[in-house]
């Protein structure tokens, strides 16, 4: 009888050991479960914004493919952004730039172009952490909140704002209150090229190519249209590519396509049954960038 009882207990123990249970580690002192947290990769603000610009559908549209084309913007730290993010930034802040043009006399194209360039279209570290879209440092007169950030030197003091609009206003005040920029306000408010060069000559940026970058950005996204709207002038779209005038004169309207919002080299190539490389070659386009209002030879 005793042997039967012992045999039965052995079977029960063997069965219990064979079952599957979650393994829980205990500390020797408390006997409580020890939880080990594995930190997941947290996408950066730039990654979040970029992913947010993609289509939520299972099939990407042609517009999405275009808007996901990327370019490098300087900002305080060089960042890579999509065309969609830049266009979104323009829509968000263009009215502020126009209002500041009316109040302070700085071309909206210059203000918005600098905002895009300096902040990486709102994705740069300073714009995210401090709403500082122009990389303005504290300077001795600043008494507001600030943030430390490694720039030309370690842990430099940068101005911090409660919202981006304050950064735009401070940028205008920064330019209008300093003697070194006074010559800018004698220039035609519709001449963004002279303003861009004037900023560089006045020492706004140490980058030797700053004015070239700013002008290129303004023309790529046709920001000078904002200046024309404020000044009540007729707007003439700027061609981003150097197509020979003789070539333009030799083509008919049916051979041209004017870029509208949502157009991409991909969608245009499909529409006219022409390869992207042929479009770039015919129009002397070095990359994938095209702008609204731009005329492209497609045949």
Buried (B, 14 or more C-beta within 10 A) or exposed (E): EEEEEEEEEEEEEEEEEEEEEEEEEEEEEEEEEEEEEEEEEEEEBBEEBBEEBBEEEEEEEBBBBBBBBBBEBBBBBEBEBBBBBBBBBBEEBBEBBBBBBEEBBBBBBBBBBBBBBBBBBBBBBBBBEBBBBBBBBBEEEBEEEBBEBEBEEEEBBBBBBEEBBBBBBBBBEBBBEEEEBEEBBEBEBBBBBBBBBBBBEBEBBEEEEBBEBBBBBBBBBBBBBBBBBBBEEEBEBBBBBEBEEEEEEEBEEEBEBEBEEBBBBBBBBEEBEBEBEBBBEBBBBEEBBBBBBBBBBBE
